[in-house]
Amino acid sequence: MNARIRLKTVVAGAALATLGLTGTAQAQTTLTLSSWVPPAHYVVKDILQPWMAEVEKATEGRVKINLLPKPVGAPAQHWELARKGVADITWGNFTYEPERFKHVWFSELPMMGSNAEASSVALWRTYTQFLASNEAFKGVTLLGTGMLGGGQFHHPSKVIDTPDDLKGQKVRMGGPIQKRLLEDLGAIPVAGPGTKAYELLEGGVIDASLHALESVVNFRLDGKLKNHTIIPGGLYDAAFFIGINEGKFKSLSAADQQAILKVSGEALSRRWGQAFDKQNKAAETTLRANGHKFAQPSRELLDNIRKVRTNMLAELEKDGASFGVKDHNAMVAFYEQQYQLQAK
């Protein structure tokens, strides 16, 4: 009898242990993250990985994020990859899909600000205030936004400081705002990723290229591009997202959703901007130390750039209702106000 009781106790204990293990396994969720830059890139090292660790800590280990060894699609596909759940979490540039995200074009216009932390936070606040319920963003829960901190003109042999310096120049660019800007300034836009700029320069396909300062160094273009024209507030910018499949996010417990949001949103957007500011400042220091030439544009060139900005803002205001923004001017004014609050 005693042996039989002992056997039942052992079996019951084993069953409870099994249930406990099963409960633990079910409570832990591993999310996949697709990134299209190398693991050594600072977007991964300084932004994504620290945030991933914060998510795990905030959820007490119940949610972990696994960085996939290679991207599951091209950079321009990453919003759709998250929306369809091919990867749980992705990041990318909104204007890789320009027509879908015309809502954020304004943030990439000239002279919107060269403080990446301030602009990244301003874009997050603008999204939550004006765009969070917009149909274009459905299917993905946004976790953060980010900006470059302003891109500029870079040329191998001369400083671009007058309108004539741009006439007929073939300039590498990316995105609709940069294309329109170059066309209206009299240059010839040449589409191409920043990573291909070196070979485009080497082959004589382009005369100059548009980049943030950090990209000149990180894409190893500093041996080619030695002249930098700095437009106050940036010649253009680029708006980025970090997002998770909406269904996947909603499948998490309410407590874990809140824990993730607490370390994401404005906090993650700020982390993004701080990393880009750090990289841009370090790049400028390196370029100046290596004898690169920095210049300010002439008043005439600045006036031309402002004219393009003014015209594009007027067009976006006129078209705003077509992409679900009834008062585009109010949205831009809010963004600029939030930027100034953060940039002080």
N, C-alpha and C positions, 0 to 999 in steps of 0.2 A: 504493500500500500504506500509506504513512504517513498519507495523508488518511483511508483507511478506518479505521485504528487510532484517529486523532484523533476521528473521528465516533463510534466505539464508546465511547471514553472519555467524550465529552460526554453521550451517551445514558445510559451507566451512572451518570454523576454526577447527571444530572437525575433518574434513577430513585431513587437513594439520597436525594436531597434531598426528593423526593416522599414516600418512605417515612418520612423523618425528620419531615416536617410532619404526616403522617398519625398517626405515633406520638404527637406532641405533642398533636394535637387529641383523640386517644382518651384520653390521660392526663388531660386537663382535664375536670372535671365542674362544671356549673353547676346549683346547687340553687335551687329557687324557695321564697320565703318569703311567706306571706300574713299581713298584719297588718291589724287592723280599727280601728286608731286612725290619725289623720292622721300624715304623715311628720314633722311638726314636733313631735309629742308626745314627751315625754321617754323613754317606753318605747322608742321607735324611736331617738331621738338618743343617749341616754345608756346604753342597755342593748343593744339589738339591733345597731345599726350598729358600735359598737366590737367587739362579739363577732364579727360577720361579718368584720371586718378581721383579727381574731386567727385565725379559722379559715383564711383565705386565707394568712396568714403561716405558720401552723403546718404547713400542707400544702404549703408552698413553691409556692403558686399553682396547685396541682393541683385544688383544690376552691374554687369561688367561690359566693357566695350572692347571688341576685338578689331584691331586695325588689320584689314586684309592685306596680304603680301603684295598684291597688285590691284590697280583699279579695275572695276567691272565694266567700265565703259569710257568713252572719250570725255574730256572735261565738260564739253557743252551738253552732255547727256545726264549730268549728275543730279539735276533737280528731278528729272523724270525717273531716274533710277531709284531715288528715294520715294517718289510718289507711287511707283508701282511696287515698291518693296523688294526690288532686286538686291539692294543693300538697305539696311535699316537707316543708316545715317550717312549723309554725304555733305560735301561743301562745294561751292563753285561761284562763278560770277553770274549775277542775275542777267546781265545783258549778253550772255552767251545765247540767251533766248530773247532777243530784243523786243519782239512783238508781244510776247506773253507778259513781259515785265516792263512795259513802257511806264508803269507807275513810278519806277525809281530812276528813270533817265535823268531827272533833275539833279540828282546827287552826283552825277558824273560830269556835269557841265563845268566850264571854266570858272575859276575863282570861287569855288564853293568851300575852300578851306584846305590848308596843308597840315593841319594837326590831325593825325589819323585817329587818335584816341577820342578827340572831341567829335569828329565826323562819324565814327563808328557808333558811338553812343547816341548821337543825334539821329542817325538813321534808325536805330532800334526804337527810340522813342516815337519817331515819326511813323514807323510801321505799326506800333501798338495803338497809336492815336488815330491813324487814318486808314490803314490797309489790312489790319488783321482779319477782317471779315470779308475782304474782297475775294471774289470767286477765283481769281488767278492763282491764289496761294493755297487753295483747297487741296487736300490730300497730303500735305506736308506740314508738320508742326515746326514752326521756325524756332530755333534755339539760340540764334545769334546772328548779328550782321557785322560787316567789316568794310573798311575803306583803305585805299592805298596810302592816303596822305598826300596825294597830288602827283601827277606825272608831268614831265617836262620835255622840252626839245633837247636832243643830243646829236652832235654832229662831229664827224672825224676831223674836219679841217678848218671850220670857221664857226664863229658865234652867230647865232641867228638873233639879230636884234632889230631889224627893220622889215617891213613888209616885202621889200625887194629880195631879201635874203631867202624868202620862202618860194618865190615865183619859180615854177617848174621843177622844184626839188621833189624827188621821189622819197616819200617818208613812210617807213613801216608803222602800221597802226593796227589796233584791234577794236572792234565795236563801232556802233553807228554814230555815237557822239564824236569820236575822234575822226571818223570819215568825213562827217559833215563839217567839222571844224577845219580840217585841212583843205577841203574843197573850197570853202568860203574864203580861206586865207590865200588861195592861189597855188597851193602845193598839190602834188599828185599822191593820193593815198595808195599805199600798197599793203594789202591785208596779209598778215602773217603772225604767228605766235612769237612772243618775246624770245622764246628759246631758240628760234631760227634766225634771229637778227644777225648773229655773227656770220653765218654763211651767206646771208643776203647782202651784207656789207662786203664780204670778201669777194662775192661774185659780181659786184657792181649793180645788183638789182635795185638797191636803194642807196640814197645819198645820206639819209639821216634816219633817226628812229625815235619813237616816243616810249619813254619808260619812267617809272619812279626811280629815284636815285639808287635805291637798294638793288633794283634789277640790273643796273649797269654793272655793279660789282658781282652780284650773285649769279648772273648769266655770263660772267667773264667777258664783258664787253668793254671793260676799261682800257684794254689795249687798243681798241678801235675808236671808241667815242671819247674824245678828249676835251670837247667844248660843250658847255652846259648852259642853257638859257633858262633862268629861273623866273617863272611867272608867279607873282604874288598870289597866294591862294590856290596855286596849282593851275596848269594848263587844262587839265582834265582829271578825272578820278575813275575809280572802278568800284562798283558795289558788289559785295560778296554775301553769301548766306551760309549758315550751317543749319541743317534741318534733319528731321527724323520722320519716317513714314508715320502718317497720322494714326492709322489703325494700330500699328505696333506700339505707339506711344500710349494710346488709349487702353491697350491690353495690359499695361502695367497697373499695379495697385495705385490708388489715389495718393497714398503716402509717398510712393516712389516717384510718381509724376511730380509732386510738389518738391520733393528733394532735388530732382534733376533741374527743375525750373529755377530753384533757388541759386544754383551754381552756374546757370546758363543766362539767357536773356541779356540784360544790361551788363552783368558781370563778365560774361563770355565776350560780349562785344567790346567791352573796355580792354580785356586781355588782348584781343586781336589788335586793337589800335595801338596799344602800348608796344606790342612786339614790332609792328611796322614802323612806329616812330623811332624805336631803338635802332632798327636796321637802316632806316634812311639817314639818321644822324651819323651812324658809324660809317656808312658809305660816303657821305660828304667829307668826313674827316679824312678818310683814305684817299679819296680823289684829289682833295686839295693838297695833301701831303705829297702826292705823286706829281704835282705840277699841273694839274688840269685847270682849265680856264673856266671861270664862272662869270656870268654877265646877267644884267637886267635888260629887258627889252626896251626899245624906244617907246615914247608916249604914243606914237602913231600905231605901232604894232599892238600895244595894249588896247588902244581904242578899237581897233579892228576885232580883237578877241572879245571885248565887251559887247560889241555889236552882234556877234554871232550868238553869244549867251542870251542877250535880250531878245533876239528874234526867236531862238529856240524855246525860251520860256513862254513867249507869247503864243507860239504854236501849240505847246503842251497844254496851256490853259484853254485854248480853243478846242482841243481834242479830248480834254480830260473826261468828259461825260462818256465818251466811247469806250474808255477803259475803267469806268467806275469811280472816277474821282471828280466830284461835282465842282469843287472849289480848289483847283490846282494851286492857285496863288496862295491860298491860306495854308496849304500843306507845305509849300516852299518856305513861306514866312515862318512857320513853326519850326521847320528844320534849321533854318538860319538862326533863329532865336536860341534853340537848344545847343547848337554849335557854339555860339558866343558864350553861353553860360558855362560850357565845359572848357573852352579855350582860355578863359581868364586865368 
